[in-house]
Amino acid sequence: MSADAVAIPEHINGNSYGQESKPSNLRVSEKKCSWASYMTNSPTLIVMIGLPARGKTYVSKKLTRYLNWIGVPTKVFNLGVYRREAVKSYKSYDFFRHDNEEAMRIRKQCALVALEDVKVYLMEESGQIAVFDATNTTRERRDMILTFAKENSFKVFFVESVCDDPEVIAANILEVKVSSPDYPERNRENVMDDFLKRIECYKVTYQPLDPADYDKDLSFIKVINVGQRFLVNRVQDYIQSKIVYYLMNIHIQPRTIYLCRHGESECNLVRKIGGDSGLSKHGKQFAQALKRFIKEQEIMDLKVWTSQLKRTIQTAEALGVPYEQWKILNEIDAGVCEEMTYEEIQRKYPEEFALRDQEKYLYRYPGGESYQDLVQRLEPVIMELERQENVLVISHQAVMRCLLAYFLDKSADELPYLRCPLHNIFKLTPVAYGCKLEMISLNVEAVDTHRDKPSTVLQMESPCMEKSDAVICEPLVSVSTPK
């Protein structure tokens, strides 16, 4: 069973069905807080390699967004930012000539400063993965990084982006580099000319990874021509294998992803979470409006995905097109709270109600799921969405929040409170370093199922205190938090 998580716009007080019910304490038998499990047994430094305009920053940002979404604290350290901080005004490609000794000294110093920041992040700020986004095209630079990592007991994984397709390179320069702080004048012809000369400066000293000899003992992946081919060498651990799998699934082809919830359901009307009810009158109207919208868009080869719950299937049926049912797209499992209203939950399980307000992302329904569990469940959907082109996903409120958080780079704290109203379509268009979001209302009436983060919550002094096999519950205290 599943649940439309957070189904009312405010705290509810009162009896359930007018009957008295003794508050239940479920915490003696089950621990609700699923704290983030660390997937790395030592910090990892991901080192990008490649000539300029090969998509290194694109990969760095996208990979970081994915790793943070699955719960692995990750941060990008872009050397260009450090260089621009040290050299306030960029004049021309001459700065990148290998025989410009002063510039070479500055560039090396910037790299050392960036690596010191990497060290602080991984050793003092609870980071697990740092991405060093720079060209790193010489063995001398890479050996320096390896020495730094060894001194600090960091694992190292190299990601080399190799591209010899002139059209891809030119498109990257025009899409990204024209708007770079290096080129405030934004003159396309001048930018293209200078940047191509910058690339030639790097080519003089570029030493690609050598899997046959010099670099045979390193852990790395070569991404060739934006995913046409891959070369993987000596993957060390679980997290590196996840990184490899992710990089082998992403592409840069233009596409659009449409996300929406099912039409309003009968359970929505009576404020119940979960269940498997069908569409209400307005829900059926939305399904027809969605059919008209999709037809007007004239989308080539659109794939439609739904959950296995009745309300998403009925919404898709109205479209008159083939669709795929995914069980992992089912709504968050509310466990013992399935098909209850929030006032019933607050009355019957007041402690659970308070705990969920206290830490909504980590809170797990008794016998059900947390948002953290849901993110882990939805990871295959993200992988498949990255492989696809145009897709419409008809899902549920909690599921849609998780998917949006991935594409929009939202934190775990923000994720459970993202607004995903019924009868609206979220159009996501991937752009250079993120996603463009358009929210389209189909103007069909629906109930509001959003519930804001409360300004005052009942907070446990020690949310999960284990003693033997039981969980000891400390007294609840009222705590005010900013809106």
WOJOPE-V42524 format. One record per residue. SS is DSSP state (h for helix, s for strand, l for the rest). NEAR is the number of other C-alpha atoms within 10 Angstrom. Layout:
<<SS & NEAR> <SS & NEAR>>
This chain:
<<l & 15> <l & 21> <s & 28> <l & 28> <l & 24> <l & 20> <l & 23> <l & 20> <l & 13> <l & 14> <l & 13> <l & 14> <l & 12> <l & 13> <l & 15> <s & 17> <l & 8> <l & 8> <s & 9> <l & 11> <l & 12> <l & 9> <l & 13> <l & 13> <l & 13> <l & 17> <l & 16> <l & 12> <l & 11> <l & 15> <l & 19> <l & 23> <l & 19> <l & 16> <l & 11> <l & 12> <l & 8> <l & 11> <l & 14> <l & 15> <l & 11> <l & 13> <l & 22> <s & 22> <s & 24> <s & 23> <s & 24> <s & 26> <s & 26> <l & 27> <l & 23> <l & 23> <l & 23> <l & 25> <l & 25> <h & 24> <h & 23> <h & 19> <h & 20> <h & 24> <h & 21> <h & 19> <h & 20> <h & 21> <h & 24> <h & 21> <h & 21> <h & 19> <h & 25> <l & 18> <l & 19> <l & 20> <l & 19> <s & 22> <s & 22> <s & 18> <s & 21> <s & 20> <h & 21> <h & 17> <h & 14> <h & 16> <h & 19> <h & 14> <h & 11> <h & 13> <l & 13> <l & 9> <l & 12> <l & 14> <l & 11> <l & 14> <h & 16> <h & 15> <h & 18> <h & 18> <l & 18> <l & 14> <l & 11> <l & 11> <h & 12> <h & 9> <h & 17> <h & 15> <h & 10> <h & 15> <h & 20> <h & 13> <h & 15> <h & 20> <h & 23> <h & 16> <h & 14> <h & 20> <h & 20> <h & 13> <h & 14> <h & 22> <h & 20> <h & 13> <h & 19> <h & 23> <h & 14> <h & 9> <l & 11> <l & 12> <l & 18> <l & 24> <s & 27> <s & 26> <s & 26> <s & 26> <s & 25> <l & 20> <l & 24> <l & 25> <l & 21> <l & 16> <h & 16> <h & 11> <h & 13> <h & 17> <h & 12> <h & 13> <h & 20> <h & 19> <h & 12> <h & 16> <h & 18> <h & 12> <h & 9> <l & 13> <l & 12> <l & 22> <s & 20> <s & 23> <s & 23> <s & 21> <s & 26> <s & 26> <s & 25> <s & 21> <l & 19> <l & 11> <l & 11> <h & 9> <h & 9> <h & 16> <h & 18> <h & 15> <h & 12> <h & 18> <h & 22> <h & 16> <h & 13> <h & 16> <h & 20> <h & 21> <h & 16> <l & 13> <l & 14> <l & 17> <l & 19> <l & 12> <l & 12> <l & 15> <l & 11> <h & 14> <h & 11> <h & 12> <h & 22> <h & 16> <h & 11> <h & 16> <h & 21> <h & 16> <h & 17> <h & 19> <h & 16> <h & 17> <h & 19> <h & 20> <h & 15> <l & 10> <l & 13> <l & 17> <l & 15> <l & 18> <l & 23> <l & 11> <l & 17> <l & 8> <l & 8> <l & 10> <l & 14> <l & 13> <l & 12> <l & 18> <l & 20> <s & 26> <s & 24> <s & 24> <s & 22> <s & 16> <l & 17> <l & 23> <l & 17> <l & 10> <s & 11> <s & 18> <s & 12> <s & 14> <s & 17> <l & 15> <l & 17> <l & 14> <l & 13> <h & 12> <h & 17> <h & 21> <h & 14> <h & 13> <h & 19> <h & 20> <h & 12> <h & 18> <h & 22> <l & 19> <l & 15> <l & 19> <l & 14> <l & 16> <l & 11> <l & 10> <l & 16> <s & 19> <s & 21> <s & 20> <s & 23> <s & 24> <s & 25> <l & 30> <l & 33> <l & 31> <s & 27> <h & 19> <h & 23> <h & 25> <h & 15> <l & 13> <l & 21> <s & 25> <l & 26> <l & 27> <l & 24> <l & 20> <l & 15> <l & 21> <s & 25> <l & 18> <h & 14> <h & 18> <h & 25> <h & 21> <h & 21> <h & 26> <h & 25> <h & 17> <h & 18> <h & 22> <h & 18> <h & 14> <h & 15> <h & 14> <h & 11> <h & 9> <h & 8> <l & 9> <l & 13> <l & 10> <l & 9> <l & 20> <s & 17> <s & 18> <s & 22> <s & 27> <l & 22> <l & 18> <l & 24> <h & 17> <h & 28> <h & 29> <h & 22> <h & 18> <h & 26> <h & 27> <h & 14> <l & 17> <l & 19> <l & 8> <l & 11> <l & 11> <l & 18> <s & 14> <s & 17> <l & 14> <h & 12> <h & 17> <h & 24> <l & 25> <l & 27> <s & 29> <l & 27> <l & 24> <h & 17> <h & 14> <h & 24> <l & 22> <l & 22> <l & 19> <s & 22> <h & 24> <h & 21> <h & 23> <h & 22> <h & 20> <h & 22> <h & 20> <l & 19> <h & 16> <h & 22> <h & 23> <h & 21> <h & 20> <h & 22> <h & 20> <h & 18> <h & 21> <l & 16> <l & 21> <l & 24> <l & 22> <l & 24> <l & 26> <l & 25> <l & 19> <l & 13> <l & 19> <l & 22> <l & 23> <h & 25> <h & 24> <h & 19> <h & 20> <h & 25> <h & 14> <h & 17> <h & 17> <h & 18> <h & 12> <h & 17> <h & 18> <h & 17> <h & 12> <h & 18> <h & 17> <h & 15> <l & 18> <l & 18> <l & 17> <s & 19> <s & 22> <s & 27> <s & 26> <s & 28> <l & 29> <h & 25> <h & 28> <h & 28> <h & 23> <h & 20> <h & 24> <h & 23> <h & 20> <h & 21> <h & 22> <h & 20> <h & 14> <l & 20> <l & 19> <l & 15> <h & 20> <h & 12> <h & 14> <h & 23> <l & 26> <l & 17> <l & 19> <l & 15> <l & 23> <l & 18> <l & 26> <l & 25> <s & 20> <s & 22> <s & 21> <s & 18> <s & 20> <s & 17> <s & 17> <s & 14> <l & 14> <l & 14> <s & 16> <s & 16> <s & 14> <s & 16> <s & 12> <s & 14> <s & 13> <s & 12> <l & 17> <l & 11> <l & 17> <l & 14> <l & 19> <l & 18> <l & 16> <l & 24> <l & 20> <l & 17> <l & 17> <l & 19> <l & 14> <l & 11> <s & 15> <s & 20> <s & 19> <s & 21> <s & 18> <l & 12> <l & 12> <l & 19> <l & 18> <s & 13> <s & 13> <s & 8> <l & 7> <l & 9> <s & 14> <s & 18> <s & 16> <l & 17> <l & 13> <l & 12> <s & 16> <s & 12> <s & 11> <s & 12> <s & 12> <l & 11> <l & 7> <l & 8>>
